[in-house]
Amino acid sequence: MDTTQLLKGVLDLAVLAVLRDEDGYGYDILRRLRAAGLDEVGDASVYGTLRRLFQSGFLTTYVVPSEEGPHRKYYSLNAAGRDQLNRSAKVWREFASTMDTLLDDRGMAA
């Protein structure tokens, strides 16, 4: 199965989840996603997702000066973002449960 197609459908949720407990800048968020097992996530996809989530009002940003290189734009989850995370997580869990049931019923469970 091509996991890149699955990733497209859940990248918003994954980014929101990564920001749930700790703010982060673009590359840091990408690194955390990959460390969590989403190895195939692309740089451009993450930066595009961050822009979209910010424009949708789910994230706030602030700039932190850096002594090494350019300043970093940090993203943080705001109240609307936390609500969206909770709604999306509920949908994901229901969907995943349905898929698990379908696979179990067909004798395909791992």
N, C-alpha and C positions, 0 to 999 in steps of 0.2 A: 504494500500500500504506500502511496506517495504521501509522506507526512507533511510535505510543504503545503499541500492543499488543506490539510487539517489545521495546520498552524495559522493559515490566513484567517480561518474562522474563529480562532481563539486568542489571537495576539493581543487584542484589546484587554481581554480578561487577564492574560498572563502579565501584561505590563502593569495593570492596576494592582494585581496581587503582589508583584515585586515591590511596588511602592507603598503597600499597606503599612509596613512597620518602619520604613526608612526611606527618606528622600534620596534622590540620586540624579546624576547627570547622565547624558546620553550613553556614553561608552560604559559607564558603571552599570547602567540598567541592562545593556546588551550583555555585559560580562555575567551579571547575576542570572539572566535568562539562560545563558549557555551553561553556567555552572549547575543550574537546576535540571539540565537534561535537554534543553531545547537547542541542541547543537546546530541545527540547520537555519536558525533565525538569522536573517541578513541585516546588515547595518542600516541600509536604506529603509527597510520595513519598520525597524524600531523607531527611527527618527520620524518617519511619516506618521506612525501611530502616535507618537508623543505629540506631534503638532496637531493631529486630529482630536486627540483627547483634550488637549489644552483649548482648542477652538470650541469644543463642545461644552466647555465649562467644568470638566471633571478634574483638571489639574491646575495648580498655580505654579508660578515660576519665580525664581530669584537668582541673582548672579553672585557668585563668590569669586573674589579676586584670587588669582593663582600666582605664586612666585615662580612657577615653572610653566611657561607657555601661556596661552590665552586664558581669560577668565572662563569659568564654567557656569553654564546655565543649569540650575538644579530644578527638578520637578518634584512637586509634592501633591499628595492626594488631599483634596479638600472634602467638605461634607457631601457635595453632590457626587464626587468621585467615589466616596465610600458607599453611598447609596447605590450607585451604578455597579460597583464591585459586588455588593450583596445580591442585587437582582441578577446579575450575570452569573454569579456563582450558583445561585439557585437553579437557573435554567440549565447550566452546564451539568450539575449533579443529576437533575431529572433526565437529561438527555443521555448521560453516561449510564445511568441506571437502566434506562430503556434498552440501550445497546447491550449492556451486560446480560439482561434478561433474554434478549433475542439470541445472543450467542450461546448462553447456557441452555436454552430450549432446543437448540440445534446440535447440542453435544460438542460445541466448539470452544468451550471455556478452556483456559490455559491450565 
